[in-house]
Amino acid sequence: MGSGARAMGMGGAFIAIADDATAASWNPGGLMQLERPEFSFVFTFDQRRRDMSSSPNPEADSLHELYREDLNYFSVAYPFRAFNKNMIISLNYQRLYDLYDKMDFNYNYGDYLAGFGFYNFETRTRFRQAGSIKALAPAFAIQITPQFSFGITFNIWTDDLGFDNEWNVKRDATGTMVAFYSIANKRQVAQARSVYREENDNFEGFNVNIGFLWDITRVVTLGAVLKTPFTADIDRETYTFNSTSSFGVGTAQKQALFKKDSIEIDFPLSYGIGLAFRLSDKLTCAVDIYRTHWSDFWVKGDGGSSSPITGKARRDSHVHDTTQVRIGCEYLFVLERTIIPLRLGAFYDPSPSEKAPDDYFGCSIGTGIMLYNRILLDCAYIYRWGRDVGGDMIGLPGTDYDVDQHQLYISMIYHF
């Protein structure tokens, strides 16, 4: 999840701008630009629509929609001066990973020959996932010179602060198998059900964001950020239930398995660089390039290491890293009593995948207004889309998605 309405209104091209409290997430070196104490919060509204299609299995064609709203960001920041240097501290809450998902679809595995008969197996799958991962993030920045600032954010990932860093997965698949034995001229019908439940909680981890902001000239600013990799510890409980009922011969088989263990997730290194161009007092343009090493993203447990992206074992998974490109601009309309900004952005936001990253693109628009010289309200609308993507996550041959995502960010900053 991106942070903040102003940044997202510019398409996320914010590394070299980072002039509000969400800089703790984008580039903590930019926090030095806050001149007054402030607190802020951001809400998001999210609608995701996925049109699933399967060329070899048209019965799987289905539409999946998800609606979400939640607190995206909260912060308190206080600038001060010490040792003849300008400094700032801030305390931030960030919701960084949104794990909500749901799907319902049919899939026919087709006719196949085995033994002395022909078999046809068709299933109905219901999938639900819910939860999110948040961090408490104290941050500090210092102005080394009038043109250069450095900052660091400490991301504390824990359940101990009441953040409920947890998620659950529920998958229920029911199927009907029809067998026809040509020798005996006999038809037999069997029903099968597979249920999987997963609970993940007690998420614990720690990493840092390190960034700097350098005003090279009055027009050009360079920013960079590095987010260190980390390993998170999670308690996981799983429940698996499988049953088969063969009506033709009156037999039934059932098997249930409950497992509780501790796992580790290796989160990857990521880093980015940005340039901002203040072309006039009213117009600012920016561009960011950001890379994430998803090839180092693993789940480790008793069964070895596997990829959370493909579900495959480490030796069989070959996930590619991704590089984002984000551009944005902001134009200020100076009125008699206030200033109204217009923000526009566009981005290329690939998603990690097995064969090659899935291509996602997006655009954004945003604005804001200041009230009583203390309250700043901002909003941003983001449209993100992908075509023929997501096949790795389903694991069904010839199946992919067309994805459309609409997001609304609303933020308020209060200076005190």
N, C-alpha and C positions, 0 to 999 in steps of 0.2 A: 504494500500500500504506500502511495506517495503521501507526503505530509503537507497540509496547509493549502488554503484556497488561493493565495497569491502565487505560490510556486506552481500549482497545478494549472492555474489560468494561463501561465506561460509555457505550458506543455512539459513542465518539469525541468526546464532549462534554468537552473537556479544555483548551481555550484558557485558561479562567479558573481552572483547577486546576494543571496543569503542575508537579507537585511531585516528579517523578523525572527521571532523566537524559534521557528522551525529550522533555523540554521543548524541547530544541534543535530538534526538528522541529515541535512543536505551538505553542510560544510560548517563545522563549529568555529572556524576562523572568522566567519562573517558575523558572529554574535557581537563583535566589537562595534558594529554599526548602530546598535541599540543605545540611544542616548539617555533614555529615561526608564525607570523601573516600570515593568508592565506584567500583566498576566493575560493569557489568551487561551482560547479553546476552539476546536474545529470539529464539526460534525460532518459525516458523509452519508449520502444516500446512493445506493448501488442497485442497478438492475442489470442482470446478465441473461442473455437469451442465446441458447445454443441449438442450432438446427442440425440434428444428427442424421447422417445418411450413409447407406451401405449399398454399394453397387451389386455385390453378389447376394445380398440379403435385404431386399426392400422392406420386409416386415419389421426391420430394425429402425426404419425411418421414424423419427419422433422429434418433438420440440420440447426443450427443457428451459424453464424460466425460474429465476431466483431473484428475490427482492430482499435487500438488507439496509438497515440504518444503524449507525453506531457512533460512539465518540472516537474520533480519529487522533486527536492530539490535545494535550493540555500542558501549559507551561507557566512558570513564574521566573522572571529574570530581573536581576539587580546589578546595574553598572556601578563601579566605584573606582577610586584612585588610591594606589599604594605604591610605595617605593618609586615615586615619580613616574609611574606607569598607569595608563588606563587599563582597567580590567573589568570583567563581568563574570558573574556566576548565574547559572539557571538550573532549574529543576524541571524535568520534562517527563511526560507520560506519552508513549507512542504505541499505537496499535499497528504493527508492522507486517504481520502475516494474517490474512483472512482465509480461513479454511472451510468456509461454508460451500456446500455443493449438494445437488440432488439430481437423480436421473431415474427414469422408468422406461424400459424398452423391451421388446421381444427380439429373440434371435433363434433362427432355425439352423442347426448344425448340418442339416441336409441328410440325404440318403447315403448310406455306406454299407458295404458288404462285409460281414464278419461271420465266420463259421458256416452254418448252413442257412443263414437268413439275411434279409435286408432290414436295416434299422433306420428310423427317422427320429431325431431328437430336437424338440423345440422348447425353449425356456422363456420365462418372464422374469426379468430382474428389476428389483427395486433397491436403489442405492441412496443413502443419506449420509452426509458428513457435516458436522457442526463444530465450531470452536474458532479460536484465534490465539495468536501469540503476541504478547505486549512486553514492553520493557520500561522500567523506571530508569531515567537517564539524566543524572547530574552532569553539568557541562561547565567548562571554564575556558575563557579566552583572554588573551593579553595582546596589547598593541606594542609590538617590538619597536617599530618606527612609525611615524605618521602615515607611511605608505604600506606597511606590512603588519598583518595580524596573524596570530596562531591560536588554534583552539583544539580542545579535546573533549569528547563526550564519552562517558562511562555507561555502557548499556548493561543494566542488571536485569537479567531474565530470571524471575523467580515467582513462585506461588505464595511465598511467605508474606507478601505485601497485599494479599487479597485480590490479585489481578486475575485469578482463574486462568492461568496459562495452560489450557487443556483443550483437547478435541476428541471427538468420538466418531466412529465409523459404524454404519449398519448396512449390511447387504443381505438381501433375501431373494434367492432365486428358486423358482419352482419350474418344473419341467415335466413334459410328457414324452415318453418313448414308445413308439409303435414298432413292433418287430413282426415280420412275416417270414415264416419258415416254409420255403417252397416245397421241400420234400414231404413234409407232413401236411402241407396246405393249411397251416395254422397261423392265426393272428393273435398276438399277445400285446397287451397294453400295460405299461408300468409308469408310475408316477414317482418323481424324485424331488427332494427339497434340500437346499443347502443354505444354511443361515450362518452369517459371520458377524460377530460383534467385537468392537475394539474400543478400549478406553485408554487414553493417554493423559497423564497428569503429573504433578510435581516436576514441572519443567524447570531446570536449573542450568544457567549458563552465564558467561560474562565475555564481553568484547568491547572494543573501543572504536570510535570514529576519530580520526586525526585529520585536520584540515588547515589550510592557510588561504589567506586572501591578500593579493598583492596589487595595489594600484600602480600599474606600470607607468601610465600617464594619466592626465585628467580625463582621457577618453576611454582608455583600455584598462580593464581589470582582469587579472588571471586568478582563478581559484582551483584548488585541487582537494580531493578527499580520499582517504583510504579507510576501509572498514575491515578490521582484522577478522580472520577466521576464528571459529570457536567450536568447542564440543559441548553439546547439551546433554544432560542426564535426564531420562524420563522413565517413569514407572508405567508399564503397559500391562493391561489385562485383556486377554482374548478369549472368546467363546466361539466354538465351531460345532455345528450340529448338521449331520447329514442323515437323510432317511430315504429309503427306497421301498415302494410297495408294488409287488407284482400281482396284479389282480388275476392274471390267468391261472396261476397256481396257488394263489392265496398265501404268499409268503411276504414277509416284511423284514427289513434290516434297518437298524438305527444305530448311530454312533455320535457321541457327544464328547467334546474335549474342552477343558478349561485350563488356561495357562496364565501364570502371572510371573513377570520377570522385569528386569531393568535393562533398558537399551540406551544406546548413545546415538546421537545424530551429529555428524560433522557438517557444520555450516561453512559455506565457502568464502574465500577472500573476494572482495570487490573493491573497485577503485574507479575514480573518474576525474576528469579535468574539464574546466569550463572557461569560456571567455565572454566577457560582457563589454559592450560598446555603448557608451553614453554619447550618442550622436548630437544631442542637444539637451537643454534643461527639461524638455518634454518627452524625448524619445530615447528609449534604451532597448537594445537588442542583445540576445545572448544565444550561445550554442554550447551544448554539453556532449561529451562522449563518455560512456560509462560501461565498464566491463565486469562481468560476474563469472567466476570459475565454477560453473555448475558441475564440471567433471570431477570436482572434489566434494560433492554433496552425497553423503552415504549414511545409511542406517546400519548400526552394528549391534548384533545380539547374539544369542546362543547359536543361531543358525548361520553365523557368518555375516558378511557385509552384503548389502544390496542397495540398489538405487531407489530412492523414494519417487523418482520421476517415472521410471519404467517398470519398477517392481522386480526387475531381473537381478540375479546374483552379480556380484562385482565382476567376475571373470567374463560374464556374458553381456554386460551393459557398457555402452560406449556413448555417453551423453556429451554433447558439445557445449562449449562455453558460449556466452552471448555477449553482444556489444550493442548497447542502446545509443541512439543518436536523437538528441532533443534540441529543438530550436524554439525561441519565443521572443516576443517583443511587448513593450508596454508604452502606451502613449497617454500623456496627462492632459486632460482638458481643464484648464485653469479658469474657474468661474469666480464671481465676485466674493462669495462667502465660503467656497469649498473647492476641492479638486476632485475630479472624477477620472479615474484611470480606465483605459480600455486595454485589455491584455489578450493576446492571441498566441497560440502555440501549435506545434505539430511534432510528432515523434515517431520513431521506429523502435518498437519494443518487442523484440523476439522472445519467444518462450523456449526453454530448453527441451530438447527432444533427442531421440535415438539417432536417426539418420542424419538430420540437419535441423537447426533451430526452426521452429514454426514462426512464420512471419505474421506479426501483428503491427498494425499502424494505428495512429490516433491523431485527433485534433482537439483543441480546447479554446474556450473563450471565457473571459472573466472580467469583473469590474469590482468597484468598492466605493465607499463613501466614508468621510470622517464626520463625526457628530460631536459637538460641544468641545472640539479641540482635544478630546480625550479618548473617545471611542471610535475605533476603526472597524467597519464592517466590510467583509470581502465575500465574494461568491465566485464559483467557477463551475463550468459545465465541461465534461470530458466525454468524448465519444471514441471508443477503441474497438477495432474490429480485426478479425482474422478469417481467412477463407481456406477451407480444406486443411484444417489443423487438428491437433489433439489425438491423432490415431494411436500414438504410443500409450496413452493413458487408458484406452479401452482394451487393448490387446485382442481385438477382433479383426481379422483380415478384411481389408477393403472398406474400413469404417473410418469416417472422419467427421469434423464439425465445420459449420459456418457460425462464427461467434460475433455477437454484437453486445457491447457493454456500454451502459450509460451511467455516469457518475455525477453527482452534485456535491460540491464542497461548500460549506458555509462556515465562516470563521468570524470571531470577534476578538479584538485586542483592546485592552483597557490600560491606558497610561496613568500612573498615579505618582 
